[in-house]
Amino acid sequence: MAFDLGQLFQKAELIPVIIQDADTKDVLMLGFTNREAVELTIQTKTAWFWSRSRQKLWNKGETSGHFLHVVDMIADCDTDTLLYLCHPDGPTCHTGRQSCFFRPVLEEERT
């Protein structure tokens, strides 16, 4: 039985999507998606998002060339967040870093 995408958008029109490297399991970024972006992601196997700042659909990599090739999509237990396992073409962050998560907050507690 196919997953019902309608389950994902029962609470909100936009939901968070966590991007994880399929090989290293590193968390690369967090974005927001709507139903249309999820459908485009399924069709194209590249990650699509809803840009809250630009108020439009956005295919990650359309300007940088650093596409996120989606190999799996997993919904969380509450069906209000998605996890995309991806193979990135290059750095994910607009700063040129591999991941958007690089700013330590509790630096003194890291080992």
C-alpha positions in Angstrom: 0.0 0.0 0.0 1.4 3.4 -1.0 1.9 6.1 1.6 -0.9 8.7 1.7 0.8 12.1 1.3 -2.3 13.7 2.8 -1.3 12.4 6.2 1.7 14.7 6.2 -0.3 17.9 5.8 -3.2 17.4 8.2 -1.7 19.7 10.8 0.0 22.3 8.6 0.5 23.3 5.0 4.3 23.5 5.5 6.3 20.8 7.4 10.0 20.5 8.2 12.2 18.2 6.2 15.6 17.1 7.5 18.2 16.3 4.9 20.7 13.6 5.8 23.6 12.3 3.8 22.6 8.7 2.8 26.2 7.4 3.2 27.7 9.3 6.1 24.4 10.0 8.0 25.6 13.6 8.6 22.7 16.0 8.9 23.1 18.5 6.1 20.2 20.9 6.4 16.6 21.6 7.4 14.1 23.0 5.0 10.3 23.3 4.7 8.1 21.6 2.2 4.6 21.5 1.1 2.6 18.8 -0.7 3.6 20.1 -4.2 7.3 20.2 -3.3 7.0 16.6 -2.0 5.3 15.5 -5.2 8.1 17.1 -7.3 10.7 15.5 -5.1 9.1 12.1 -5.7 8.9 12.7 -9.5 12.4 14.2 -10.0 14.3 12.3 -7.1 15.9 15.7 -6.3 15.0 17.7 -3.2 12.3 20.4 -3.6 11.3 22.8 -0.9 9.0 25.7 -0.2 11.1 28.9 0.2 9.6 30.9 3.0 11.7 34.0 2.2 10.9 33.9 -1.6 7.4 32.4 -1.2 8.0 30.0 -4.1 9.0 26.4 -4.8 12.7 25.8 -4.8 14.8 22.9 -6.2 17.9 22.7 -4.1 20.8 23.0 -6.6 19.0 25.0 -9.3 21.4 27.9 -9.0 24.5 26.2 -7.4 24.5 22.9 -9.2 24.7 21.2 -5.9 21.6 19.0 -6.1 20.4 16.7 -3.4 19.5 13.3 -5.0 16.9 11.7 -2.8 17.3 8.0 -2.3 14.7 7.6 0.5 12.0 9.5 2.2 10.8 8.7 5.7 8.0 10.2 7.7 8.3 10.6 11.5 6.0 8.9 14.0 3.5 11.8 14.0 3.6 12.2 10.2 4.5 15.9 10.5 8.2 15.8 9.6 10.1 14.2 6.8 13.6 12.8 6.6 15.2 12.7 3.1 18.3 10.5 2.7 20.3 12.1 -0.1 23.4 11.9 -2.1 24.6 15.5 -2.4 26.4 16.8 -5.6 28.5 19.1 -3.5 28.3 21.3 -0.4 24.8 21.7 0.9 25.2 25.0 2.7 25.1 28.3 0.8 28.4 29.2 2.7 30.2 26.4 0.8 30.2 24.0 3.8 29.1 20.4 3.5 26.4 20.9 6.2 24.4 23.9 7.3 25.1 22.8 10.9 28.6 24.1 11.9 28.0 26.7 14.6 28.7 25.2 18.0 26.4 26.5 20.8 27.7 24.5 23.7 31.3 24.4 22.6 32.7 23.8 26.1 30.6 20.6 26.4 31.9 19.1 23.2 34.5 16.3 23.3 
